[in-house]
C-alpha cells in the first residue's frame, strides 16, 4: 500500500479536478438566497367571511406572543425561508403605544431597497388583498384578522380599506403628514397588527369550518 501512495495517473488528476469543480459549484449555490416557493397556502373556504378588523389599540402591556401572530409568522417563514428575523413582543419599558406590547403585532424583515425582497412583499400583499371566489375584497386579510399594515412609508388599514401615506421622507427623517411627528419609515421591515380575534386564532382562516353556511332554520 505504501508503494501506491505517490502513484498518480492522468485519470486520477482529471477526477480530482472534476470533484474540485463540483465542490466549487456547490459552494457557490449555497450562497444563492433561497427563493420563496409561493405565497402562503390557504384552506378551502365557504362564502362566510369575517368582517374587517376593528381598530383596537394597545390598552395594557402583556407582550407574550399571541397564537394567531405566531401562526402567521410560521406561514411567512414557510413561504419565504430566506427571512432573517421576525419581531412580535416589545418590552413594557419601551416608550410609546404599540400592539407589540400585547403580542399581537409582527415585524417581518424585508428591505424595500432590495428588489427580490420587495417582490416578495408585493406577492404577499397580492395574496392578502385578492378578491376571493365569492367577491370578498381583501379576503385573506379579513380572514386573518389583519388590522393594519405599515410598509415603505405607506399604511393599509382595515377601517380605510386602502393605502394611505404613513410618513413623508425629507432627508433622514420621515414625518407624519398631519402631526409632523417623526416616524419610522418601515423600509427595512413590514409591520402587521392584528385585531384580537385574529391574534387569538378565532377567525375563519384558522377555523375554516366557520366559513360554511349554517343549517337553514
ROPA-69954 format. One line per field, with one value per residue: residue in three letters; x, y, z of N, C-alpha, C, O in turn. Coordinates in nm, 2 decimals, always signed. Layout:
N
code	ALA	...
nu	X	...
nv	Y	...
nw	Z	...
cau	X	...
cav	Y	...
caw	Z	...
cu	X	...
cv	Y	...
cw	Z	...
ou	X	...
ov	Y	...
ow	Z	...
! end
This chain:
217
code	UNK	UNK	UNK	UNK	UNK	UNK	UNK	UNK	UNK	UNK	UNK	UNK	UNK	UNK	UNK	UNK	UNK	UNK	UNK	UNK	UNK	UNK	UNK	UNK	UNK	UNK	UNK	UNK	UNK	UNK	UNK	UNK	UNK	UNK	UNK	UNK	UNK	UNK	UNK	UNK	UNK	UNK	UNK	UNK	UNK	UNK	UNK	UNK	UNK	UNK	UNK	UNK	UNK	UNK	UNK	UNK	UNK	UNK	UNK	UNK	UNK	UNK	UNK	UNK	UNK	UNK	UNK	UNK	UNK	UNK	UNK	UNK	UNK	UNK	UNK	UNK	UNK	UNK	UNK	UNK	UNK	UNK	UNK	UNK	UNK	UNK	UNK	UNK	UNK	UNK	UNK	UNK	UNK	UNK	UNK	UNK	UNK	UNK	UNK	UNK	UNK	UNK	UNK	UNK	UNK	UNK	UNK	UNK	UNK	UNK	UNK	UNK	UNK	UNK	UNK	UNK	UNK	UNK	UNK	UNK	UNK	UNK	UNK	UNK	UNK	UNK	UNK	UNK	UNK	UNK	UNK	UNK	UNK	UNK	UNK	UNK	UNK	UNK	UNK	UNK	UNK	UNK	UNK	UNK	UNK	UNK	UNK	UNK	UNK	UNK	UNK	UNK	UNK	UNK	UNK	UNK	UNK	UNK	UNK	UNK	UNK	UNK	UNK	UNK	UNK	UNK	UNK	UNK	UNK	UNK	UNK	UNK	UNK	UNK	UNK	UNK	UNK	UNK	UNK	UNK	UNK	UNK	UNK	UNK	UNK	UNK	UNK	UNK	UNK	UNK	UNK	UNK	UNK	UNK	UNK	UNK	UNK	UNK	UNK	UNK	UNK	UNK	UNK	UNK	UNK	UNK	UNK	UNK	UNK	UNK	UNK	UNK	UNK	UNK	UNK	UNK	UNK
nu	+0.08	+0.20	+0.36	+0.18	+0.10	+0.23	+0.16	+0.02	-0.21	-0.31	-0.59	-0.66	-0.59	-0.77	-1.01	-0.99	-0.98	-1.24	-1.39	-1.32	-1.42	-1.70	-1.73	-1.67	-1.89	-2.11	-2.05	-2.09	-2.36	-2.47	-2.45	-2.65	-2.95	-3.24	-3.52	-3.86	-4.12	-4.38	-4.67	-4.82	-5.00	-5.35	-5.65	-5.95	-6.23	-6.57	-6.85	-6.89	-6.75	-6.52	-6.58	-6.42	-6.13	-6.18	-6.04	-5.83	-5.65	-5.35	-5.40	-5.31	-5.01	-4.90	-4.69	-4.66	-4.63	-4.92	-5.12	-5.23	-5.06	-4.81	-4.86	-4.91	-4.66	-4.52	-4.64	-4.53	-4.26	-4.24	-4.33	-4.14	-3.85	-3.60	-3.62	-3.49	-3.53	-3.79	-4.02	-4.22	-4.30	-4.27	-4.09	-4.23	-4.12	-4.03	-4.08	-4.40	-4.70	-4.81	-4.92	-4.74	-4.67	-4.88	-4.84	-4.95	-4.87	-4.66	-4.33	-4.17	-3.88	-3.81	-3.66	-3.71	-3.53	-3.41	-3.46	-3.55	-3.66	-3.85	-4.02	-4.12	-4.27	-4.47	-4.58	-4.69	-4.87	-5.04	-5.16	-5.29	-5.47	-5.63	-5.94	-6.18	-6.34	-6.60	-6.64	-6.54	-6.35	-6.01	-5.97	-5.81	-5.68	-5.90	-5.98	-5.77	-5.77	-5.63	-5.54	-5.40	-5.13	-4.80	-4.57	-4.29	-4.32	-4.59	-4.94	-5.17	-5.50	-5.77	-5.99	-6.00	-5.97	-5.77	-5.47	-5.27	-5.07	-4.81	-4.58	-4.38	-4.09	-3.81	-3.50	-3.31	-3.53	-3.86	-4.18	-4.50	-4.77	-4.97	-4.95	-4.69	-4.51	-4.21	-4.16	-4.09	-3.99	-4.04	-3.90	-3.72	-3.86	-4.17	-4.47	-4.72	-5.03	-5.27	-5.62	-5.80	-5.95	-5.82	-5.56	-5.60	-5.65	-5.92	-6.05	-6.19	-5.98	-5.82	-6.01	-6.17	-6.41	-6.60	-6.65	-6.84	-7.19	-7.44	-7.69	-8.01	-8.29
nv	-0.12	+0.12	+0.17	+0.27	+0.52	+0.75	+0.73	+0.86	+0.89	+1.02	+1.00	+1.00	+1.26	+1.41	+1.33	+1.43	+1.70	+1.74	+1.68	+1.88	+2.10	+2.04	+2.08	+2.35	+2.46	+2.37	+2.51	+2.77	+2.77	+2.74	+3.00	+3.14	+3.32	+3.17	+3.11	+3.21	+2.96	+3.02	+3.24	+3.22	+2.90	+2.83	+2.73	+2.57	+2.77	+2.85	+3.06	+3.24	+3.51	+3.68	+4.01	+4.32	+4.39	+4.56	+4.87	+4.83	+4.96	+4.93	+4.86	+4.76	+4.61	+4.32	+4.14	+3.87	+3.66	+3.62	+3.34	+3.35	+3.53	+3.42	+3.19	+3.31	+3.41	+3.17	+3.09	+3.28	+3.23	+2.97	+3.01	+3.20	+3.13	+3.25	+3.46	+3.67	+3.77	+3.80	+3.99	+4.01	+4.06	+4.34	+4.51	+4.63	+4.86	+5.01	+5.31	+5.46	+5.36	+5.05	+4.76	+4.56	+4.54	+4.39	+4.15	+4.11	+4.20	+4.19	+4.21	+4.19	+4.10	+4.27	+4.43	+4.73	+4.83	+4.63	+4.45	+4.17	+4.12	+4.32	+4.23	+4.00	+4.10	+4.23	+4.02	+3.88	+4.07	+4.09	+3.84	+3.86	+4.07	+3.99	+3.94	+3.71	+3.40	+3.44	+3.71	+3.87	+4.13	+4.18	+3.94	+3.74	+3.90	+3.98	+3.73	+3.66	+3.85	+4.09	+4.41	+4.65	+4.74	+4.84	+4.97	+5.06	+5.35	+5.37	+5.30	+5.05	+5.02	+4.85	+5.00	+5.20	+5.06	+5.07	+5.21	+5.46	+5.76	+5.71	+5.84	+6.12	+6.14	+6.34	+6.42	+6.27	+6.21	+6.10	+6.21	+6.23	+6.32	+6.48	+6.53	+6.59	+6.45	+6.26	+5.95	+5.60	+5.49	+5.24	+5.09	+4.88	+4.67	+4.50	+4.58	+4.42	+4.45	+4.30	+4.25	+4.15	+3.90	+3.78	+3.77	+3.58	+3.35	+3.31	+3.35	+3.29	+3.20	+3.03	+2.87	+2.72	+2.59	+2.76	+2.92	+2.81	+2.80	+2.80	+2.56	+2.57	+2.75
nw	+0.00	+0.07	-0.16	-0.34	-0.26	-0.37	-0.64	-0.92	-1.18	-1.50	-1.52	-1.26	-1.18	-1.34	-1.24	-0.98	-1.03	-1.14	-0.92	-0.75	-0.90	-0.88	-0.61	-0.59	-0.73	-0.57	-0.34	-0.44	-0.50	-0.25	-0.16	-0.28	-0.24	-0.09	-0.27	-0.24	-0.24	-0.30	-0.24	+0.09	+0.14	+0.15	+0.34	+0.21	+0.17	+0.26	+0.18	+0.39	+0.57	+0.78	+0.92	+0.85	+1.05	+1.35	+1.47	+1.74	+1.97	+2.17	+2.51	+2.75	+2.89	+2.80	+2.67	+2.57	+2.29	+2.09	+1.98	+1.71	+1.58	+1.60	+1.45	+1.20	+1.16	+1.12	+0.88	+0.70	+0.73	+0.62	+0.36	+0.28	+0.32	+0.33	+0.51	+0.75	+1.01	+1.27	+1.46	+1.75	+2.02	+2.25	+2.49	+2.80	+2.91	+2.70	+2.53	+2.41	+2.24	+2.14	+1.95	+1.97	+2.23	+2.33	+2.22	+1.97	+1.72	+1.44	+1.31	+1.00	+0.84	+0.56	+0.30	+0.14	-0.04	-0.17	-0.45	-0.48	-0.23	-0.21	-0.41	-0.30	-0.09	-0.23	-0.36	-0.13	-0.03	-0.25	-0.23	+0.02	-0.03	-0.24	-0.42	-0.34	-0.45	-0.39	-0.42	-0.21	-0.11	-0.03	+0.09	+0.24	+0.42	+0.57	+0.67	+0.83	+1.02	+1.00	+1.11	+1.05	+0.82	+0.78	+0.56	+0.38	+0.40	+0.37	+0.47	+0.52	+0.62	+0.80	+0.85	+0.67	+0.44	+0.24	+0.10	+0.26	+0.29	+0.51	+0.62	+0.53	+0.35	+0.42	+0.37	+0.63	+0.79	+0.84	+0.83	+0.98	+0.78	+0.89	+1.17	+1.19	+1.33	+1.38	+1.23	+1.20	+0.88	+0.79	+0.59	+0.61	+0.71	+0.73	+0.90	+1.07	+1.23	+1.44	+1.50	+1.80	+1.76	+1.54	+1.65	+1.85	+1.71	+1.63	+1.39	+1.06	+0.89	+1.05	+1.14	+0.93	+0.90	+1.01	+0.80	+0.64	+0.54	+0.79	+0.90	+0.74	+0.89
cau	+0.00	+0.29	+0.41	+0.08	+0.07	+0.27	+0.12	-0.09	-0.23	-0.38	-0.73	-0.68	-0.58	-0.89	-1.12	-0.97	-1.02	-1.38	-1.45	-1.29	-1.52	-1.83	-1.73	-1.69	-2.03	-2.20	-2.03	-2.15	-2.50	-2.51	-2.46	-2.76	-3.06	-3.34	-3.64	-3.99	-4.19	-4.51	-4.74	-4.87	-5.12	-5.47	-5.75	-6.07	-6.33	-6.70	-6.88	-6.90	-6.62	-6.51	-6.58	-6.29	-6.09	-6.19	-5.92	-5.82	-5.51	-5.29	-5.46	-5.23	-4.89	-4.88	-4.63	-4.64	-4.69	-5.05	-5.11	-5.26	-4.95	-4.71	-4.90	-4.89	-4.51	-4.48	-4.68	-4.44	-4.13	-4.26	-4.33	-4.02	-3.75	-3.48	-3.65	-3.38	-3.58	-3.93	-4.03	-4.35	-4.31	-4.19	-4.08	-4.32	-4.04	-4.00	-4.19	-4.49	-4.81	-4.79	-4.97	-4.63	-4.68	-4.98	-4.81	-5.04	-4.81	-4.54	-4.24	-4.11	-3.76	-3.80	-3.59	-3.76	-3.43	-3.37	-3.57	-3.61	-3.74	-3.96	-4.11	-4.18	-4.38	-4.57	-4.65	-4.77	-4.98	-5.14	-5.24	-5.37	-5.58	-5.70	-6.08	-6.20	-6.44	-6.73	-6.65	-6.50	-6.23	-5.91	-6.03	-5.72	-5.66	-6.01	-5.99	-5.66	-5.80	-5.53	-5.59	-5.33	-5.00	-4.71	-4.46	-4.23	-4.38	-4.74	-5.01	-5.31	-5.58	-5.89	-6.10	-6.00	-5.96	-5.69	-5.33	-5.25	-4.93	-4.77	-4.49	-4.32	-3.94	-3.74	-3.37	-3.30	-3.65	-3.99	-4.28	-4.65	-4.81	-5.07	-4.90	-4.55	-4.42	-4.11	-4.20	-4.01	-4.04	-4.07	-3.84	-3.65	-3.94	-4.32	-4.54	-4.86	-5.10	-5.39	-5.73	-5.80	-5.99	-5.71	-5.45	-5.63	-5.69	-6.06	-6.11	-6.21	-5.86	-5.77	-6.12	-6.24	-6.55	-6.68	-6.68	-6.95	-7.32	-7.51	-7.81	-8.13	-8.38
cav	+0.00	+0.24	+0.20	+0.33	+0.65	+0.85	+0.69	+0.94	+0.88	+1.13	+0.99	+1.05	+1.41	+1.46	+1.31	+1.52	+1.84	+1.74	+1.68	+2.02	+2.18	+2.02	+2.14	+2.50	+2.48	+2.35	+2.62	+2.89	+2.75	+2.76	+3.14	+3.20	+3.33	+3.08	+3.18	+3.16	+2.88	+3.09	+3.30	+3.11	+2.83	+2.86	+2.63	+2.59	+2.84	+2.88	+3.20	+3.32	+3.57	+3.78	+4.15	+4.39	+4.40	+4.69	+4.92	+4.81	+4.99	+4.87	+4.91	+4.71	+4.55	+4.18	+4.11	+3.74	+3.64	+3.55	+3.23	+3.38	+3.60	+3.31	+3.10	+3.39	+3.42	+3.04	+3.09	+3.36	+3.16	+2.86	+3.06	+3.28	+3.07	+3.34	+3.56	+3.67	+3.79	+3.84	+4.05	+4.01	+4.12	+4.46	+4.53	+4.74	+4.98	+5.09	+5.41	+5.45	+5.27	+4.96	+4.63	+4.47	+4.52	+4.30	+4.03	+4.09	+4.27	+4.12	+4.28	+4.09	+4.17	+4.28	+4.56	+4.79	+4.87	+4.50	+4.41	+4.04	+4.12	+4.40	+4.15	+3.91	+4.17	+4.26	+3.89	+3.85	+4.17	+4.05	+3.73	+3.91	+4.16	+3.94	+3.92	+3.56	+3.34	+3.49	+3.85	+3.94	+4.20	+4.17	+3.82	+3.68	+4.00	+3.97	+3.60	+3.65	+3.95	+4.19	+4.54	+4.74	+4.70	+4.96	+4.92	+5.15	+5.48	+5.37	+5.22	+5.00	+4.99	+4.78	+5.09	+5.28	+4.96	+5.12	+5.26	+5.60	+5.80	+5.70	+5.95	+6.18	+6.15	+6.46	+6.40	+6.15	+6.20	+6.07	+6.28	+6.22	+6.44	+6.57	+6.57	+6.62	+6.36	+6.17	+5.81	+5.50	+5.48	+5.09	+5.04	+4.76	+4.56	+4.51	+4.57	+4.37	+4.45	+4.21	+4.26	+4.04	+3.77	+3.73	+3.74	+3.46	+3.24	+3.29	+3.39	+3.18	+3.14	+2.93	+2.78	+2.73	+2.54	+2.87	+2.99	+2.74	+2.85	+2.72	+2.49	+2.66	+2.73
caw	+0.00	+0.07	-0.29	-0.42	-0.21	-0.46	-0.77	-0.97	-1.32	-1.56	-1.49	-1.12	-1.18	-1.40	-1.14	-0.87	-1.08	-1.15	-0.78	-0.70	-0.96	-0.82	-0.48	-0.60	-0.77	-0.46	-0.25	-0.49	-0.49	-0.11	-0.13	-0.35	-0.15	-0.11	-0.33	-0.18	-0.33	-0.34	-0.13	+0.18	+0.10	+0.24	+0.34	+0.13	+0.25	+0.22	+0.15	+0.51	+0.59	+0.89	+0.88	+0.86	+1.19	+1.41	+1.54	+1.88	+2.01	+2.30	+2.64	+2.86	+2.84	+2.81	+2.54	+2.53	+2.16	+2.08	+1.89	+1.57	+1.53	+1.59	+1.34	+1.08	+1.14	+1.06	+0.74	+0.63	+0.73	+0.53	+0.22	+0.25	+0.41	+0.34	+0.60	+0.85	+1.15	+1.29	+1.59	+1.79	+2.15	+2.28	+2.64	+2.85	+2.94	+2.58	+2.52	+2.30	+2.24	+2.02	+1.97	+2.00	+2.38	+2.36	+2.15	+1.85	+1.60	+1.38	+1.21	+0.91	+0.78	+0.42	+0.27	+0.02	-0.14	-0.23	-0.55	-0.45	-0.11	-0.24	-0.49	-0.21	-0.02	-0.33	-0.37	-0.02	-0.03	-0.35	-0.17	+0.13	-0.07	-0.35	-0.41	-0.35	-0.54	-0.35	-0.43	-0.09	-0.13	+0.08	+0.16	+0.33	+0.53	+0.66	+0.74	+0.92	+1.12	+1.00	+1.14	+0.96	+0.77	+0.75	+0.47	+0.28	+0.41	+0.35	+0.56	+0.48	+0.75	+0.78	+0.86	+0.54	+0.33	+0.13	+0.14	+0.29	+0.32	+0.65	+0.65	+0.41	+0.38	+0.39	+0.43	+0.71	+0.87	+0.78	+0.92	+0.97	+0.70	+0.96	+1.30	+1.17	+1.42	+1.32	+1.23	+1.13	+0.75	+0.76	+0.46	+0.63	+0.76	+0.72	+1.02	+1.07	+1.35	+1.43	+1.60	+1.90	+1.70	+1.46	+1.74	+1.93	+1.61	+1.63	+1.27	+0.97	+0.84	+1.14	+1.16	+0.80	+0.92	+1.04	+0.67	+0.58	+0.59	+0.89	+0.85	+0.73	+1.01
cu	+0.09	+0.34	+0.31	+0.05	+0.11	+0.24	+0.00	-0.10	-0.31	-0.53	-0.76	-0.68	-0.71	-1.01	-1.11	-1.01	-1.17	-1.45	-1.43	-1.39	-1.66	-1.84	-1.74	-1.83	-2.13	-2.18	-2.09	-2.30	-2.55	-2.51	-2.58	-2.88	-3.17	-3.46	-3.77	-4.06	-4.32	-4.56	-4.79	-4.99	-5.24	-5.57	-5.86	-6.18	-6.47	-6.73	-6.88	-6.76	-6.63	-6.52	-6.44	-6.26	-6.12	-6.06	-5.93	-5.67	-5.47	-5.36	-5.39	-5.10	-4.87	-4.82	-4.61	-4.70	-4.82	-5.04	-5.14	-5.14	-4.83	-4.74	-4.88	-4.74	-4.47	-4.52	-4.58	-4.30	-4.13	-4.25	-4.21	-3.91	-3.62	-3.50	-3.54	-3.42	-3.73	-3.93	-4.18	-4.37	-4.22	-4.20	-4.17	-4.25	-4.01	-4.12	-4.28	-4.59	-4.80	-4.86	-4.86	-4.63	-4.79	-4.96	-4.89	-5.00	-4.69	-4.46	-4.17	-4.00	-3.76	-3.75	-3.64	-3.66	-3.37	-3.48	-3.63	-3.70	-3.87	-4.07	-4.18	-4.30	-4.49	-4.65	-4.74	-4.89	-5.09	-5.22	-5.33	-5.49	-5.66	-5.85	-6.10	-6.31	-6.58	-6.75	-6.60	-6.36	-6.14	-5.94	-5.93	-5.69	-5.78	-6.01	-5.88	-5.68	-5.69	-5.60	-5.53	-5.19	-4.93	-4.59	-4.42	-4.30	-4.53	-4.81	-5.14	-5.38	-5.72	-6.01	-6.11	-6.00	-5.88	-5.56	-5.33	-5.10	-4.91	-4.68	-4.42	-4.17	-3.89	-3.60	-3.37	-3.43	-3.77	-4.10	-4.42	-4.70	-4.91	-5.00	-4.76	-4.45	-4.33	-4.14	-4.09	-4.07	-4.08	-4.02	-3.76	-3.73	-4.09	-4.38	-4.68	-4.92	-5.24	-5.50	-5.73	-5.85	-5.88	-5.59	-5.47	-5.67	-5.84	-6.13	-6.12	-6.09	-5.81	-5.89	-6.21	-6.38	-6.65	-6.72	-6.80	-7.09	-7.38	-7.63	-7.93	-8.23	-8.51
cv	+0.13	+0.27	+0.27	+0.48	+0.76	+0.83	+0.77	+0.93	+1.00	+1.13	+1.03	+1.20	+1.47	+1.44	+1.41	+1.66	+1.84	+1.75	+1.82	+2.12	+2.17	+2.09	+2.29	+2.54	+2.48	+2.47	+2.75	+2.88	+2.78	+2.91	+3.21	+3.20	+3.23	+3.16	+3.12	+3.07	+2.94	+3.16	+3.19	+3.03	+2.87	+2.75	+2.66	+2.66	+2.84	+3.02	+3.30	+3.38	+3.66	+3.92	+4.20	+4.41	+4.55	+4.74	+4.90	+4.84	+4.93	+4.94	+4.86	+4.65	+4.41	+4.12	+3.97	+3.72	+3.56	+3.45	+3.26	+3.45	+3.51	+3.23	+3.18	+3.40	+3.28	+3.03	+3.16	+3.29	+3.04	+2.90	+3.14	+3.24	+3.15	+3.45	+3.56	+3.69	+3.83	+3.90	+4.06	+4.10	+4.25	+4.48	+4.65	+4.87	+5.07	+5.19	+5.39	+5.35	+5.18	+4.82	+4.52	+4.44	+4.43	+4.17	+4.01	+4.18	+4.19	+4.21	+4.17	+4.16	+4.16	+4.42	+4.61	+4.82	+4.74	+4.45	+4.27	+4.04	+4.21	+4.32	+4.05	+3.98	+4.20	+4.13	+3.86	+3.95	+4.14	+3.93	+3.77	+3.99	+4.11	+3.92	+3.77	+3.52	+3.39	+3.64	+3.93	+4.00	+4.18	+4.05	+3.76	+3.77	+3.99	+3.84	+3.59	+3.75	+4.06	+4.33	+4.65	+4.69	+4.83	+4.90	+5.03	+5.29	+5.49	+5.28	+5.18	+4.97	+4.93	+4.88	+5.18	+5.19	+5.00	+5.17	+5.41	+5.63	+5.79	+5.81	+5.99	+6.20	+6.28	+6.45	+6.27	+6.12	+6.18	+6.12	+6.24	+6.34	+6.53	+6.62	+6.62	+6.54	+6.28	+6.03	+5.73	+5.48	+5.33	+5.05	+4.92	+4.65	+4.60	+4.49	+4.53	+4.39	+4.37	+4.26	+4.14	+3.91	+3.71	+3.69	+3.61	+3.34	+3.21	+3.31	+3.27	+3.12	+3.02	+2.83	+2.78	+2.67	+2.65	+2.95	+2.93	+2.79	+2.75	+2.65	+2.59	+2.64	+2.65
cw	+0.00	-0.06	-0.37	-0.38	-0.31	-0.61	-0.82	-1.12	-1.37	-1.53	-1.35	-1.11	-1.23	-1.31	-1.02	-0.91	-1.09	-1.01	-0.72	-0.76	-0.91	-0.68	-0.49	-0.64	-0.65	-0.36	-0.30	-0.48	-0.35	-0.07	-0.20	-0.25	-0.19	-0.16	-0.27	-0.29	-0.38	-0.22	-0.04	+0.12	+0.19	+0.23	+0.23	+0.21	+0.18	+0.20	+0.27	+0.54	+0.71	+0.84	+0.90	+1.01	+1.23	+1.47	+1.69	+1.92	+2.14	+2.42	+2.76	+2.81	+2.89	+2.68	+2.50	+2.39	+2.16	+1.97	+1.74	+1.51	+1.51	+1.47	+1.20	+1.05	+1.07	+0.91	+0.65	+0.62	+0.63	+0.39	+0.18	+0.34	+0.42	+0.44	+0.72	+1.00	+1.15	+1.43	+1.63	+1.92	+2.17	+2.43	+2.68	+2.88	+2.82	+2.56	+2.40	+2.32	+2.12	+2.05	+1.99	+2.15	+2.42	+2.28	+2.02	+1.73	+1.56	+1.29	+1.13	+0.83	+0.63	+0.39	+0.14	-0.09	-0.21	-0.32	-0.52	-0.33	-0.13	-0.32	-0.40	-0.13	-0.11	-0.35	-0.25	-0.01	-0.13	-0.30	-0.06	+0.08	-0.19	-0.32	-0.43	-0.44	-0.51	-0.36	-0.31	-0.12	+0.00	+0.16	+0.27	+0.45	+0.63	+0.74	+0.84	+1.04	+1.12	+1.02	+1.06	+0.93	+0.74	+0.67	+0.38	+0.28	+0.38	+0.45	+0.51	+0.62	+0.71	+0.78	+0.74	+0.42	+0.22	+0.19	+0.15	+0.31	+0.47	+0.70	+0.52	+0.44	+0.33	+0.46	+0.51	+0.79	+0.78	+0.87	+0.88	+0.89	+0.78	+1.09	+1.29	+1.26	+1.33	+1.34	+1.16	+0.99	+0.71	+0.62	+0.48	+0.69	+0.73	+0.86	+1.00	+1.21	+1.33	+1.53	+1.69	+1.84	+1.62	+1.55	+1.82	+1.84	+1.62	+1.50	+1.17	+0.90	+0.92	+1.17	+1.04	+0.81	+0.95	+0.91	+0.59	+0.63	+0.69	+0.83	+0.84	+0.84	+0.97
ou	+0.05	+0.37	+0.34	-0.02	+0.04	+0.28	-0.10	+0.00	-0.36	-0.60	-0.86	-0.76	-0.77	-1.09	-1.21	-1.08	-1.23	-1.54	-1.52	-1.44	-1.73	-1.94	-1.81	-1.88	-2.21	-2.28	-2.15	-2.36	-2.66	-2.58	-2.60	-2.91	-3.20	-3.50	-3.78	-4.05	-4.36	-4.50	-4.81	-5.08	-5.21	-5.57	-5.86	-6.21	-6.48	-6.63	-6.88	-6.66	-6.73	-6.49	-6.35	-6.35	-6.08	-5.98	-6.02	-5.59	-5.56	-5.36	-5.41	-5.08	-4.84	-4.89	-4.55	-4.82	-4.83	-4.97	-5.07	-5.11	-4.76	-4.65	-4.84	-4.70	-4.38	-4.45	-4.54	-4.24	-4.03	-4.19	-4.17	-3.88	-3.54	-3.41	-3.51	-3.36	-3.78	-3.85	-4.26	-4.44	-4.12	-4.31	-4.18	-4.31	-3.97	-4.23	-4.25	-4.58	-4.78	-4.86	-4.89	-4.59	-4.80	-5.05	-4.91	-5.08	-4.62	-4.52	-4.12	-4.02	-3.72	-3.80	-3.63	-3.69	-3.29	-3.59	-3.75	-3.81	-3.97	-4.19	-4.30	-4.40	-4.61	-4.78	-4.86	-5.00	-5.21	-5.34	-5.45	-5.60	-5.74	-5.89	-6.05	-6.37	-6.67	-6.85	-6.63	-6.26	-6.19	-5.93	-5.98	-5.68	-5.76	-6.04	-5.90	-5.62	-5.66	-5.70	-5.60	-5.13	-4.98	-4.52	-4.50	-4.34	-4.58	-4.74	-5.22	-5.32	-5.77	-6.11	-6.22	-6.04	-5.91	-5.54	-5.39	-5.03	-4.99	-4.70	-4.41	-4.13	-3.91	-3.59	-3.42	-3.44	-3.78	-4.11	-4.46	-4.67	-4.92	-5.00	-4.71	-4.33	-4.36	-4.16	-4.02	-4.18	-4.14	-4.10	-3.72	-3.68	-4.13	-4.35	-4.75	-4.86	-5.30	-5.46	-5.66	-5.79	-5.86	-5.53	-5.38	-5.72	-5.87	-6.25	-6.08	-6.09	-5.77	-5.86	-6.32	-6.46	-6.76	-6.82	-6.84	-7.10	-7.36	-7.68	-7.94	-8.24	-8.59
ov	+0.23	+0.39	+0.34	+0.55	+0.86	+0.91	+0.77	+0.96	+1.08	+1.23	+1.09	+1.26	+1.56	+1.53	+1.46	+1.73	+1.95	+1.82	+1.87	+2.21	+2.27	+2.15	+2.35	+2.64	+2.56	+2.52	+2.82	+2.98	+2.83	+2.95	+3.33	+3.10	+3.20	+3.25	+3.00	+3.10	+2.92	+3.16	+3.07	+3.10	+2.92	+2.67	+2.77	+2.60	+2.82	+3.10	+3.42	+3.30	+3.72	+3.95	+4.14	+4.44	+4.64	+4.66	+4.94	+4.75	+4.87	+5.06	+4.92	+4.64	+4.38	+4.07	+3.95	+3.76	+3.46	+3.46	+3.20	+3.43	+3.51	+3.19	+3.12	+3.39	+3.29	+2.98	+3.12	+3.29	+3.01	+2.84	+3.14	+3.32	+3.13	+3.54	+3.45	+3.65	+3.88	+3.87	+4.11	+4.20	+4.26	+4.47	+4.75	+4.98	+5.18	+5.15	+5.32	+5.25	+5.23	+4.77	+4.41	+4.33	+4.40	+4.08	+3.89	+4.22	+4.13	+4.27	+4.07	+4.26	+4.06	+4.52	+4.55	+4.84	+4.76	+4.41	+4.26	+3.98	+4.18	+4.34	+4.02	+3.92	+4.18	+4.13	+3.82	+3.90	+4.15	+3.93	+3.73	+3.98	+4.19	+3.89	+3.71	+3.61	+3.39	+3.70	+4.05	+3.93	+4.16	+4.05	+3.74	+3.73	+4.00	+3.84	+3.51	+3.75	+4.11	+4.36	+4.73	+4.60	+4.93	+4.81	+5.09	+5.34	+5.60	+5.19	+5.26	+4.91	+4.96	+4.86	+5.23	+5.23	+4.97	+5.17	+5.48	+5.54	+5.84	+5.87	+5.92	+6.26	+6.32	+6.46	+6.16	+6.02	+6.23	+6.07	+6.23	+6.45	+6.65	+6.74	+6.69	+6.57	+6.24	+5.98	+5.77	+5.45	+5.31	+4.99	+4.85	+4.54	+4.72	+4.40	+4.59	+4.34	+4.39	+4.30	+4.04	+3.80	+3.59	+3.58	+3.53	+3.24	+3.09	+3.30	+3.16	+3.01	+2.92	+2.72	+2.83	+2.71	+2.64	+3.03	+2.98	+2.81	+2.63	+2.69	+2.68	+2.52	+2.63
ow	-0.06	-0.09	-0.47	-0.45	-0.32	-0.69	-0.75	-1.19	-1.29	-1.51	-1.32	-1.03	-1.18	-1.29	-0.97	-0.83	-1.06	-1.00	-0.65	-0.70	-0.88	-0.65	-0.41	-0.60	-0.64	-0.30	-0.22	-0.44	-0.32	+0.03	-0.17	-0.19	-0.30	-0.10	-0.24	-0.41	-0.49	-0.11	-0.09	+0.06	+0.30	+0.13	+0.18	+0.32	+0.06	+0.21	+0.26	+0.55	+0.74	+0.72	+0.95	+1.09	+1.16	+1.51	+1.75	+1.91	+2.21	+2.43	+2.87	+2.68	+3.00	+2.60	+2.39	+2.37	+2.22	+1.87	+1.66	+1.39	+1.41	+1.39	+1.11	+0.94	+0.98	+0.83	+0.55	+0.51	+0.57	+0.30	+0.06	+0.43	+0.51	+0.46	+0.76	+1.09	+1.05	+1.52	+1.55	+1.92	+2.10	+2.49	+2.61	+2.87	+2.84	+2.58	+2.31	+2.39	+2.01	+2.17	+2.03	+2.20	+2.54	+2.28	+1.98	+1.65	+1.65	+1.20	+1.18	+0.77	+0.57	+0.45	+0.03	-0.20	-0.30	-0.27	-0.52	-0.33	-0.08	-0.30	-0.42	-0.11	-0.07	-0.36	-0.27	+0.02	-0.11	-0.33	-0.06	+0.14	-0.24	-0.21	-0.52	-0.51	-0.60	-0.32	-0.31	-0.15	+0.11	+0.29	+0.38	+0.56	+0.75	+0.86	+0.94	+1.14	+1.23	+0.95	+1.00	+1.00	+0.68	+0.72	+0.31	+0.17	+0.37	+0.51	+0.45	+0.71	+0.61	+0.72	+0.70	+0.31	+0.10	+0.31	+0.07	+0.34	+0.55	+0.81	+0.43	+0.54	+0.22	+0.58	+0.46	+0.85	+0.67	+0.99	+0.76	+0.93	+0.74	+1.11	+1.39	+1.27	+1.22	+1.45	+1.08	+0.98	+0.61	+0.55	+0.38	+0.71	+0.72	+0.93	+0.92	+1.31	+1.23	+1.64	+1.66	+1.87	+1.64	+1.53	+1.85	+1.89	+1.61	+1.48	+1.20	+0.86	+0.86	+1.22	+1.04	+0.72	+0.91	+0.91	+0.49	+0.75	+0.68	+0.72	+0.93	+0.89	+1.05
! end
